[in-house]
Amino acid sequence: MSTVQLVQAMENQKWFCIAVLLLLTFSGCINPQNQESDLDVENELPTEFTHPWNESEQCLEHKGDQRCWVSYIPSTISEEDGAPLLLDIHGYGSTMHIQKNHTGLTELADNVGAIILYPQGIHRDGDPQMGGGAPSWNQGTCCADAAVFDIDDSGFLSALIDLAIAELPVDETRVYASGWSNGCGMAQRLAMDWSHQIAAVACTSFYLLYDQQPDYIATPILEMHGIFDEHALYATSGRSTIYNPEMQEDTDSLTTGAVQNLMRWAEYNGCEGSIPDINIPGALMTTTGYSDCDGGAEVHLITVHQGNHNLYVNDWGEPTAWPYYVPGNQGLYDTGQIMWDFLSRFTNQPSAL
């Protein structure tokens, strides 16, 4: 190699080393910026909402009793966005935990972003022949210890709603009530007592056995009832009188059935017309109701043609525990979705809050 070539090679090597050093220097400056940018992107991702109420038993004291509930709070709801609130009330002889599994509304809650509260009824050591010893709700003239001892269930549930609004990201214009059997009757009483809180009610297999209140505001009501309901008969609530001696002397309690319940709510809601203006026949069920009511309220009765006392998909209880067993509809229809499709159409008017 000539002297000129050697000098040229050394010069090229020098510039190569300088380029490498510069590259290493700038890469050290660039990498932290890239990492910071990546962190910023990660921080912008939505975080899961968590709350100590979720799926844990909570209690408050009301009128000297410890009143409890469990909650289901979807992790996808936002603290900034108000979520609808649904009270799902168990039936006589059931519990909040059984109701949560029975109605299967948690998947619906995930899909629609709703918070669900499952309150617990209480019992005294009353006469077993009157249903004493099992949890129940005081919906008026029914049922069991709750009615016999005049438990303030309505006041408890109203206080629970207020507490939920204070503790959780709840849209107070979208507070709904649902329930099964005695819980359905309780949900309807809740609408009658606290119509300024309840935007709508949709429930299954029982009636309102309670008087109209002077400050009642028209509230949308949907009741689903099976023709072959063996516990709360479609034609009359007479069988329920075994749970409260007062009912045995109450003519309204004895004569109230699914159709009578529809007509009474139509009267309470100031609905126009002497006959229903909604009549939607179907193979599995028929919807009858009133659509022209005060404040935009509606009243619906869904009659399930082959339905028994349990209109949900899931069974209540185990077959070996009969008579404490009521089979579900085995997936023929989604009762929770039917009820939500009704409820979600309504909000409380600002003047009612």
Beta strands, then each sheet from edge to edge (+ up, - down):
strand 1: 57-62
strand 2: 65-72
strand 3: 83-89
strand 4: 115-119
strand 5: 170-179
strand 6: 200-204
strand 7: 221-226
strand 8: 278-280
strand 9: 285-290
strand 10: 299-304
sheet 1: 1+ 2- 4+ 3+ 5+ 6+ 7+ 10+ 9- 8+
end
